[in-house]
Amino acid sequence: MFWGLVALVPVTLVQGFVTASWQLIAARVAQGAAVGAALVRSQVRDA
């Protein structure tokens, strides 16, 4: 969970500096992966 949240911060910041649509798509995919990592780890820990 911790590393997913740590990855989420820079990925979210990058979204403010994109200049092309493909960069935004890549940033959103990375953001989704970071959120997924945070959720999966928290679900495994809570089980």
Summary of the structure (lengths in Angstrom):
residues: 47
radius of gyration: 12.0
end to end distance: 13.6
largest distance: 41.5
contacts: 118
relative contact order: 0.24
helix: 89%
strand: 0%
